[in-house]
Amino acid sequence: MRRSLSILSALVAGGALLTAAPATAEPEAPPADTVLLPTGDRVVIHTSPDGTEFTEVRPAADKGIARSFVHLKTGGKSFEIPATALPYLGNGLDLNLFDVHALAKAERDGRVPIEGRASLDADAAKAFGAALAKQYAEDKARGSFGGRGLFADGALRLPGVAAPKAKTNSVMRTLKFAANGPDGKPANGTSVLLYNVDNGDLLDYREAYGRFENGEVRFSVPEGHYSALAIHYVSDAENNELGDYVVAQPEITVAKDMTVRMDASKANSKVEWVTPRPSLLSNNGFFYRRAAKIGSGSSLGMDTAPGVPVWVSPSLKPVTIGELQSYAQTRLVSPPGPAYEYYLMKPTHGFIPRQRYVVTDQDIATVNASYYSDYQTVGLRLRAPMFAFQKEGGGGPTQSIVLPARQTEYVSAAPDLRWFGFLAKYTESSSGYPTERGMLDESNHRYTAGRTVTEEWNKYPLHPTGSVSQVAPDDSSIRTVPPALRAGDRLKVDIVPFGDNQPGHKAFRYLGDPRDTVSGQYTLTQNGTKIAEGDQSSVLGMQLDQNVDPAPSTFQLSLDASRIGPMYTLATTSHTEWTWKSQHVDGATLPGAFVCTSGTQDRACAVEPLLTLGYSVGNLSLAGRTQAGPQYVDLTVGHLQQATASAITSVTTQFSLDDGATWADAATTGQDGKFRAAFTASFPDFRGGFVSLRVTARDEAGGAITETITRAFQVAR
């Protein structure tokens, strides 16, 4: 018998992937927060302190429909599926290959395991994704998907996935969906998601998914009530996405064998936004959620390639069983001229409206956003929305942004809508795929419609910071873990260097690219005796968890951090020392917006009274520079949120023009936590020079902070 080499095997061999198959059992490893899809795309799993999850997609494809994703949350699982994979699910690709939590547990050394075959590294996965996109275009032109090409040797799946359990004691009915595509011909490859609204856990996730072949798809289901959603994609021969048609049947009663039509023509309402200022379509998407009377909910979000229109089928009759929520999600950009953007979504409950939305100033908040960078780079920005009803979580893509930048951002605002995200200063690909560097996280927060706020990203000087809550103390819907806590005689500290001065921003790890030299050390003493020390440069930040003596004591914590590399000129090194008094804690309780441990409701702890510093350099450019001559730095001095605060008794400032070799005093004045340091800085060199800062603050309880920042900002000649 002749032995053939499959296309997948050839791709694996071409990618120099030598892992033998089948894979042997490996010890349990902690789940990753970034996973590789078999198509080469990356998914980052963000989990907030309250346990809510958002999956951020970083497509491998540079253009085309392979950049469009479906974000499916069903049966307690989270799937991220590129549009080019949808027609092959259950027909060459098992859906579990896109289960991000299953991948997080299964992947080893950045490889996707495939049952009975070689695992895929980043290069091989990207090559497979490109080959899949090519086959998608060919199969679409032919009008038939699967069973050949990449899947000639059978289906691909993760190892060790059990088949769905058979339904027992149920009357089974045939539920057939029929549909014509956007071209009026019987649909082929179009996906449909089925969900039981009586019991959200009745169907296994693989039983709930189907695809149209020759205009129909059949399900065998127990009698009951169901919801169905189909997405018809339109693309050309080059895989350029031209339009998406979302067809919903929110409530279907199945009491006999029946046929339901889901023609693309039903999606006759185009997503359109009428905005106060002229705007152009950038990214589009639609979100649909059903929650059953019992069991887990199911949601599907989809987003498009840039500039692609979306049509939706209105369903104006309210559902009578469970919950229905939906919203269009769109990013609009300004025409040439002053830069501004719109981030818009408008949810409805119980029905699906027509998709023309008129935006007024009372629907949005205005954000005057500044993005600082000492180098001109192409960074990444994630603005992630999450409504209170999105209990299963959400998902979405990042956007490129040229730094430095200043723009106005108009964002949807509602009491039940929160936003979070991040900014990456740049990306680099030394690991074989784009990796974000110089990241700042943005904590969950809300905007108020009709109001204007200022947000300053990466504004210098950068220095160590911790998490900050941006909601009222009794608001338990958004929970934050304070940076320094004590429960009994257990002390916990979570502080990360290289943060900026915007409340709610926090740097993301010490990690640098291979060209960087990154280091971080901490030391903790109690009454002058060292009780803990460590090198934290390879982990999230200074994450200290230490048993301490219960007696009243004076603690001192020092943190050194350094990030030297070709993409960092400013705030390259910092040294921070905190001094405070503490003793055994018993009976303390944090208010609703705070918890002692992420993902829990534990509030039995107290915040330690560490002092905090914030900086605002006068007349600072987006590149982190000022002009030579008189300088001033506004200082905000306080304590960690929810700590027992005491009055600030003194603040002193020193500055250095030679990277800390010599220091001079700056005149520092102020009160009630607001101070200004003034001095003069000029340099004879035509390139100018750098100002380093050292600030010391003390409170009347004996607490103190001293922070030294090397090259805090630059002064032009």
C-alpha positions in Angstrom: 0.0 0.0 0.0 1.3 3.4 -1.0 1.9 5.7 2.0 1.1 9.4 1.2 2.4 12.5 3.0 -0.5 14.8 4.0 -0.4 18.6 3.3 -0.3 19.1 7.1 2.7 16.8 7.4 4.5 18.7 4.7 3.8 22.0 6.4 5.1 20.6 9.7 8.2 19.3 8.0 8.8 22.6 6.2 8.6 24.4 9.5 11.4 22.2 10.9 9.0 20.7 13.5 10.4 17.4 14.7 8.1 16.5 17.6 7.1 12.8 17.4 3.5 11.8 17.5 1.5 10.6 19.3 2.6 12.8 22.3 3.4 11.1 25.6 1.7 12.2 28.8 3.4 15.2 30.5 3.1 16.5 34.0 0.4 19.0 34.8 1.6 22.6 34.2 0.0 25.9 35.2 -2.3 27.2 32.4 -0.8 29.9 30.2 -2.3 33.3 29.8 -1.3 33.4 26.1 -2.1 30.5 23.8 -1.2 29.7 20.2 -4.1 28.7 17.9 -3.4 26.0 15.3 -3.8 28.7 12.7 -0.9 30.7 14.1 -3.0 33.4 15.8 -2.3 34.3 19.4 -5.0 34.7 22.1 -4.3 36.5 25.4 -6.6 35.6 28.3 -7.2 38.6 30.5 -8.8 38.0 33.9 -9.9 40.8 36.1 -9.9 40.5 40.0 -13.6 39.7 39.9 -12.9 36.7 37.7 -14.4 38.2 34.5 -12.5 37.1 31.4 -11.7 38.9 28.2 -9.9 37.1 25.4 -7.8 39.4 23.2 -7.0 38.1 19.7 -3.8 38.8 17.8 -4.3 37.6 14.2 -1.4 36.0 12.4 -2.7 37.0 8.9 -1.7 40.5 7.6 -5.0 41.0 5.8 -8.2 39.3 4.5 -10.9 37.3 6.1 -8.5 35.3 8.2 -8.3 38.4 10.4 -12.0 38.1 11.2 -12.9 36.1 14.3 -15.8 34.7 16.2 -15.6 34.9 20.0 -17.8 32.0 21.2 -18.6 31.5 24.9 -20.8 28.5 25.5 -21.0 25.6 28.0 -18.5 27.2 30.3 -15.9 27.2 27.5 -14.3 30.0 25.5 -13.5 29.6 21.8 -11.7 32.0 19.5 -12.3 30.9 15.9 -10.9 32.6 12.7 -13.6 32.9 9.9 -11.5 30.7 7.6 -11.8 27.8 10.1 -15.6 27.9 10.6 -16.6 25.8 7.6 -14.3 23.0 8.7 -15.4 22.6 12.3 -16.6 19.0 12.6 -15.5 18.6 9.0 -11.7 18.5 9.4 -11.2 20.6 12.5 -12.5 19.8 15.9 -13.9 22.8 17.8 -11.7 22.0 20.8 -8.7 23.1 18.8 -10.0 26.7 19.4 -10.9 26.2 23.1 -8.5 28.7 24.7 -8.5 27.0 28.1 -8.0 23.6 26.7 -5.1 24.9 24.7 -3.6 26.7 27.8 -3.5 23.3 29.6 -2.4 21.3 26.6 0.4 23.4 25.1 4.0 22.8 26.0 6.9 25.0 25.0 4.6 27.1 22.7 3.4 24.1 20.7 -0.1 23.0 19.8 -0.5 19.2 20.3 -2.5 17.4 17.6 -3.8 13.9 18.3 -1.9 11.3 16.4 0.3 13.9 14.6 3.2 16.2 15.2 2.6 19.2 17.3 2.7 22.7 15.8 5.1 25.4 16.8 4.5 29.1 15.9 6.0 28.8 12.4 4.2 25.6 11.5 0.9 26.9 12.9 1.2 30.2 10.9 2.0 28.1 7.8 -1.1 25.9 8.5 -3.2 29.1 8.9 -2.0 30.4 5.6 -2.7 27.1 3.9 -6.1 27.0 5.5 -7.0 30.4 4.1 -5.9 29.3 0.7 -8.0 26.2 0.9 -10.9 28.3 2.2 -10.8 30.4 -1.0 -10.6 27.4 -3.2 -13.4 25.5 -1.4 -15.6 28.6 -1.4 -15.2 28.9 -5.2 -16.0 25.2 -5.6 -19.0 25.5 -3.2 -18.0 22.6 -1.0 -15.8 22.5 2.2 -13.7 19.8 3.8 -12.7 16.2 3.1 -9.7 17.1 0.9 -6.5 19.0 0.9 -5.4 19.7 4.5 -8.0 17.2 5.8 -7.4 14.3 3.3 -5.9 12.2 6.1 -8.8 12.9 8.5 -9.8 15.4 11.2 -7.5 17.3 13.5 -8.2 17.5 17.2 -6.6 18.0 20.6 -5.5 14.8 22.4 -7.8 13.2 25.0 -11.1 14.9 24.2 -14.1 12.7 25.1 -17.1 12.4 22.7 -20.3 14.1 23.8 -22.6 12.0 26.0 -25.7 10.6 24.4 -29.0 12.1 25.5 -31.3 9.8 27.5 -35.0 9.8 28.2 -35.6 12.5 25.6 -37.9 12.7 22.7 -35.6 13.6 19.8 -36.7 15.8 16.9 -35.0 16.7 13.6 -34.5 20.5 13.5 -33.5 21.5 10.0 -32.2 24.9 9.0 -32.4 26.0 5.4 -30.7 29.0 3.9 -29.6 30.8 0.8 -26.4 32.8 1.0 -26.0 36.5 0.1 -25.7 35.5 -3.6 -29.2 33.8 -3.5 -27.8 30.3 -3.9 -28.0 27.5 -1.4 -25.6 28.3 1.5 -22.4 26.3 1.8 -20.0 26.5 4.7 -22.1 29.1 6.7 -21.9 28.4 10.4 -24.9 28.1 12.7 -24.9 28.0 16.5 -27.8 26.3 18.4 -28.6 26.9 22.0 -31.4 25.5 24.3 -33.0 28.3 26.2 -34.8 25.9 28.6 -31.5 24.5 29.9 -28.2 26.1 28.7 -26.2 23.0 29.6 -28.4 20.5 27.6 -26.3 20.5 24.5 -22.6 19.6 24.3 -20.7 22.4 22.6 -20.0 20.1 19.6 -23.7 19.3 19.3 -24.6 23.0 19.3 -22.6 23.8 16.2 -23.3 23.0 12.5 -22.6 24.3 9.0 -24.7 24.5 5.9 -24.2 22.1 3.0 -26.2 22.6 -0.2 -28.4 25.0 1.7 -29.3 23.0 4.8 -28.0 21.7 8.1 -29.8 19.2 10.4 -29.7 18.8 14.2 -31.2 16.0 16.3 -32.4 17.6 19.5 -34.8 17.0 22.4 -38.1 18.8 22.3 -38.0 22.3 23.8 -37.1 25.9 23.0 -34.0 27.0 21.1 -32.1 29.9 19.8 -30.1 29.9 16.6 -27.6 32.3 15.0 -25.9 32.1 11.6 -23.2 34.2 10.0 -22.9 34.4 6.2 -19.5 35.7 5.1 -18.8 37.3 1.7 -15.3 37.4 0.4 -13.6 37.5 -3.0 -11.2 35.2 -4.7 -8.3 36.9 -2.9 -10.0 36.3 0.5 -10.8 40.0 1.0 -13.8 40.2 3.3 -16.6 42.1 1.6 -19.5 41.9 4.1 -21.0 39.8 6.9 -24.7 38.8 7.3 -25.8 37.9 10.8 -29.1 36.0 10.9 -30.8 35.3 14.3 -33.8 33.1 15.3 -33.9 34.1 19.0 -36.8 31.7 20.0 -37.8 28.5 18.2 -40.3 26.0 19.7 -39.4 22.4 18.7 -42.3 20.0 19.3 -42.0 18.1 16.1 -39.6 17.7 13.1 -39.4 21.1 11.5 -37.6 23.4 9.1 -36.5 27.0 9.9 -35.1 29.3 7.3 -32.0 31.5 7.9 -31.5 33.1 4.6 -28.9 35.9 4.3 -31.6 38.1 2.9 -33.2 38.2 6.4 -30.1 40.3 7.5 -31.5 43.4 5.8 -30.5 46.0 8.4 -27.0 47.5 7.9 -25.1 48.5 11.0 -24.9 52.3 10.7 -23.9 55.1 13.1 -24.7 58.7 12.7 -22.1 60.6 14.7 -21.8 64.2 15.8 -18.6 64.6 13.8 -17.8 63.1 10.4 -16.5 59.6 10.7 -15.3 56.6 8.6 -15.7 52.9 9.3 -12.7 51.2 10.7 -13.8 48.0 12.5 -17.2 46.4 12.8 -18.7 43.7 14.9 -21.9 42.3 16.5 -22.6 40.6 19.8 -25.4 38.2 20.6 -26.2 36.5 23.9 -28.9 34.2 25.1 -29.3 33.0 28.7 -31.6 30.0 29.5 -33.9 29.6 32.4 -31.3 27.3 34.0 -27.7 26.5 33.1 -24.9 28.5 31.6 -25.4 31.3 29.1 -24.1 31.4 25.5 -22.7 34.4 23.7 -21.2 35.0 20.3 -19.3 38.0 19.3 -17.9 38.6 15.8 -15.6 41.2 14.4 -14.6 42.0 10.9 -11.5 43.1 9.0 -11.1 46.9 8.6 -13.9 48.7 6.7 -16.2 45.7 6.3 -19.9 46.3 6.6 -22.2 44.1 8.7 -25.9 43.4 8.2 -28.2 42.0 10.9 -31.7 40.4 10.9 -34.0 42.4 13.1 -36.2 40.4 15.5 -38.6 42.9 17.0 -40.8 40.4 18.9 -39.5 40.1 22.5 -38.4 36.7 23.7 -40.5 35.0 26.3 -38.0 32.5 27.7 -34.6 33.4 29.3 -32.6 36.5 28.3 -31.6 38.0 25.0 -29.0 40.8 24.7 -27.3 42.1 21.5 -25.3 45.1 20.4 -23.4 46.3 17.4 -19.8 47.2 18.2 -18.0 49.6 15.9 -14.8 51.7 15.8 -15.0 54.8 13.6 -12.1 57.1 12.7 -11.8 60.7 11.6 -11.2 61.8 8.1 -7.9 63.7 7.4 -7.5 66.5 9.9 -7.6 66.5 13.7 -7.4 63.0 15.0 -10.4 61.5 16.8 -12.1 58.1 17.1 -15.5 56.7 18.1 -15.8 53.4 20.1 -19.5 52.7 20.0 -22.0 50.0 21.2 -25.7 50.2 22.0 -27.2 47.2 23.7 -30.8 46.1 23.6 -32.6 43.6 25.8 -35.2 41.0 24.7 -35.2 41.8 21.0 -32.9 42.8 18.1 -33.6 46.3 16.7 -32.9 47.7 13.3 -29.3 48.7 13.2 -29.2 52.4 12.5 -28.1 54.4 15.5 -28.0 58.1 16.0 -25.3 59.1 18.5 -25.7 62.2 20.7 -23.4 63.8 23.2 -25.5 62.1 25.9 -24.6 58.7 24.7 -20.8 59.1 24.9 -18.0 60.4 27.0 -15.2 62.5 25.6 -11.6 61.3 26.3 -8.8 63.7 25.6 -6.1 61.0 25.2 -2.3 61.6 25.1 0.1 58.8 24.3 3.7 59.6 25.3 6.8 57.9 23.8 10.4 58.8 23.7 10.7 57.1 20.3 8.3 57.1 17.4 6.9 53.6 17.3 3.9 51.6 16.1 2.3 50.3 19.3 -0.9 48.4 20.1 -4.0 49.7 21.9 -6.8 47.5 23.4 -10.0 49.2 24.4 -12.2 46.4 25.7 -15.9 46.9 26.6 -17.9 44.7 28.9 -21.5 45.0 29.9 -22.8 43.7 33.2 -24.8 41.0 31.4 -21.7 39.5 29.7 -21.3 37.0 32.5 -19.5 34.6 30.1 -16.9 37.2 29.3 -16.0 38.9 26.0 -13.4 39.0 23.3 -11.9 41.3 20.6 -8.9 42.6 18.7 -6.2 45.2 19.4 -5.6 48.3 17.2 -2.4 49.7 15.9 -1.4 53.2 17.0 1.5 55.3 16.0 3.3 56.8 19.0 3.6 59.4 20.3 0.0 60.6 19.6 -2.7 62.9 20.9 -6.3 62.4 19.9 -9.9 62.7 21.1 -11.7 59.4 21.7 -15.5 59.3 22.0 -16.6 56.2 23.9 -20.0 54.8 24.7 -21.0 55.4 28.3 -23.6 53.6 30.4 -23.9 52.6 34.1 -23.6 48.9 33.2 -20.7 49.3 30.8 -17.1 49.1 31.9 -13.9 49.5 29.9 -10.4 48.2 30.4 -7.4 47.5 28.1 -3.8 48.2 27.6 -1.2 50.1 25.6 2.0 48.4 24.2 4.7 50.8 23.3 5.9 48.6 20.4 6.1 45.0 19.2 9.0 42.8 18.2 9.2 39.3 16.8 12.3 37.7 18.2 10.2 34.8 19.5 8.7 34.1 16.0 5.5 36.1 16.5 4.8 39.7 17.4 5.1 40.3 21.2 4.0 43.4 23.0 6.7 45.4 24.9 6.6 48.3 27.2 3.0 47.5 28.3 0.7 49.4 30.6 -2.6 47.8 31.8 -5.8 49.8 32.3 -8.0 48.7 35.1 -11.8 48.3 34.9 -13.6 51.6 35.0 -16.7 53.4 33.7 -17.3 56.6 31.8 -20.1 59.0 32.4 -22.1 60.1 29.4 -21.7 63.8 28.6 -18.5 64.3 30.5 -15.0 65.0 29.4 -11.9 63.3 30.9 -8.2 63.3 30.3 -6.1 60.2 30.0 -2.3 60.3 29.8 -0.6 57.1 28.8 3.1 56.5 29.5 3.6 60.1 30.7 7.0 60.5 32.2 8.6 59.9 34.6 7.8 56.2 34.9 8.0 54.7 38.3 6.7 51.8 40.4 2.9 51.7 40.9 0.2 49.3 42.0 -3.5 48.7 41.3 -6.0 51.6 41.8 -9.7 51.3 41.9 -11.6 53.7 39.7 -15.1 53.2 41.2 -16.9 54.1 44.4 -15.6 52.1 47.4 -19.0 50.3 47.9 -19.2 49.3 44.2 -18.7 45.5 44.3 -19.3 45.1 40.6 -15.7 46.0 39.8 -13.2 44.6 42.4 -9.5 45.6 42.9 -6.7 43.9 44.9 -4.8 46.7 46.7 -1.0 46.8 46.3 -0.1 46.1 49.9 -2.3 44.1 52.3 -2.1 42.4 55.7 -4.3 39.7 57.0 -3.3 38.5 60.5 0.5 38.2 60.2 0.5 37.6 56.4 1.9 40.5 54.4 1.3 40.7 50.6 2.7 43.3 48.3 2.1 43.6 44.5 3.9 46.6 42.9 5.3 46.8 39.4 8.0 49.3 38.1 7.7 51.4 35.0 4.2 52.6 35.6 2.9 56.0 34.6 1.1 58.6 36.5 -2.5 58.0 35.4 -4.6 56.4 38.2 -5.8 53.0 37.1 -2.7 52.3 34.9 -0.2 49.6 36.0 2.9 48.4 34.2 2.8 44.8 32.9 5.7 42.8 34.1 9.5 43.4 33.9 9.7 41.7 30.5 11.9 43.2 27.8 12.9 42.1 24.4 16.2 40.2 23.8 18.1 43.4 23.3 17.2 44.7 26.8 18.9 44.3 30.1 16.1 44.1 32.7 16.6 43.6 36.4 14.6 44.0 39.6 15.4 43.3 43.3 13.6 43.9 46.5 14.4 43.7 50.2 12.0 43.7 53.2 13.1 44.4 56.7 11.2 44.4 60.0 12.7 46.6 62.8 15.9 46.7 60.8 16.2 42.9 60.3 16.0 41.5 56.8 13.2 39.0 56.5 12.8 38.7 52.7 14.6 39.5 49.5 14.4 38.4 45.9 15.0 38.9 42.2 11.7 39.7 40.5 12.9 40.6 37.0 11.5 37.4 35.5 8.0 37.5 36.9 5.0 39.8 37.0 6.6 42.3 39.3 7.3 42.5 43.0 4.8 39.9 44.3 5.7 39.4 47.9 3.8 37.0 50.2 5.5 36.9 53.6 4.7 35.9 57.2 5.8 38.6 59.6 6.1 39.0 63.4 2.8 40.1 65.0 4.3 42.7 67.3 4.1 46.4 66.4 7.0 47.0 64.0 8.6 49.4 61.6 8.9 47.9 58.1 11.0 49.0 55.2 10.7 47.8 51.7 13.1 48.7 48.9 12.6 48.1 45.2 15.2 48.5 42.5 14.3 48.2 38.9 16.2 48.8 35.7 15.3 48.5 32.0 18.1 49.4 29.6 17.5 48.9 25.9 17.4 50.6 22.5 13.7 51.5 22.8 14.0 53.1 26.3 15.7 56.5 26.8 13.7 57.7 29.8 13.1 56.5 33.4 15.5 53.6 32.8 16.3 53.0 36.5 14.4 53.6 39.7 15.1 53.0 43.4 12.1 53.3 45.8 12.1 52.8 49.6 8.9 52.7 51.7 8.8 52.9 55.5 5.7 52.3 57.5 4.4 50.9 60.8 2.3 47.8 61.1 1.1 45.2 63.5 -1.1 42.1 63.7 -4.4 42.6 61.8 -7.6 41.1 63.0 -11.3 41.9 62.3 -10.5 44.2 59.3 -12.9 44.2 56.3 -12.4 45.9 53.0 -15.3 47.7 51.3 -17.1 46.2 48.3 -14.8 47.5 45.6 -11.7 45.8 47.1 -10.8 42.1 47.7 -7.8 40.5 49.3 -7.2 37.9 46.6 -8.0 38.1 42.9 -11.1 36.1 41.8 -12.5 35.8 45.3 -14.9 37.6 47.7 -12.4 37.6 50.5 -12.3 41.0 52.2 -10.8 40.0 55.6 -7.7 42.1 55.4 -6.4 45.7 55.8 -4.4 47.9 53.4 -0.9 48.8 54.6 -0.3 52.6 54.9 2.4 52.9 52.2 2.9 56.4 50.8 2.5 57.0 47.1 3.9 59.6 44.6 2.6 61.0 41.4 4.4 63.2 39.0 3.4 65.8 36.4 6.3 67.6 34.6 5.4 71.0 33.5 5.4 71.7 29.7 6.4 68.1 28.9 6.1 67.2 25.2 4.7 63.9 24.1 8.3 62.7 23.5 9.1 63.3 27.2 11.1 66.6 26.7 11.0 70.1 28.1 12.8 73.2 27.0 16.0 74.4 28.8 15.5 76.9 31.6 13.1 77.0 34.5 11.5 73.7 35.3 8.7 72.6 37.6 7.3 69.2 38.6 3.9 68.9 40.3 3.9 66.2 43.0 0.9 64.3 44.4 1.7 62.7 47.7 -0.8 60.3 49.4 -1.4 56.8 50.7 -2.7 53.6 49.1 -6.5 53.5 48.7 -8.3 52.4 51.9 -5.1 52.7 54.0 -5.3 54.6 57.2 -3.9 58.0 56.0 -2.0 60.5 58.1 -1.0 64.0 57.4 2.0 64.6 55.1 4.6 66.4 57.2 7.4 67.1 54.7 8.3 66.8 51.0 11.7 67.4 49.6 13.0 67.2 46.1 16.5 66.9 44.6 17.5 66.9 40.9 20.6 65.7 39.1 21.8 66.7 35.6 24.6 64.1 35.5 22.6 60.8 35.9 22.9 60.9 39.7 26.6 61.7 40.2 25.7 64.9 41.9 22.4 66.3 43.4 21.0 69.7 44.1 18.0 70.8 46.1 14.8 72.0 44.3 12.5 74.5 46.0 9.5 72.5 47.0 6.3 74.1 48.2 2.7 73.0 48.8 0.3 71.4 51.2 -2.6 68.9 51.5 -0.8 66.4 49.3 -0.2 68.8 46.4 3.4 70.1 46.0 5.5 71.8 43.3 9.3 71.4 42.9 11.0 74.2 40.9 14.6 74.4 39.6 16.5 75.4 36.5 18.0 72.9 34.1 20.1 73.6 30.9 22.9 71.7 29.1 25.7 73.0 26.9 25.5 70.0 24.6 23.4 70.7 21.5 21.5 67.4 22.2 20.4 68.6 25.6 20.5 66.3 28.6 18.5 64.4 31.2 17.0 65.3 34.5 17.0 62.7 37.3 14.7 63.2 40.3 14.8 62.2 44.0 11.7 62.8 46.1 11.3 62.1 49.8 8.0 62.4 51.6 7.1 61.7 55.3 3.8 61.5 57.3 3.1 62.1 60.9 2.6 58.4 61.6 6.3 57.7 60.9 5.8 56.6 57.3 8.1 57.7 54.5 8.9 57.2 50.8 12.1 58.0 48.9 12.1 57.5 45.2 15.0 58.1 42.8 14.3 58.0 39.1 17.3 58.2 36.7 16.6 60.1 33.5 13.1 61.0 34.6 12.7 63.3 31.6 14.8 65.1 28.9 15.6 68.7 28.5 16.3 70.1 25.0 19.1 72.6 24.6 
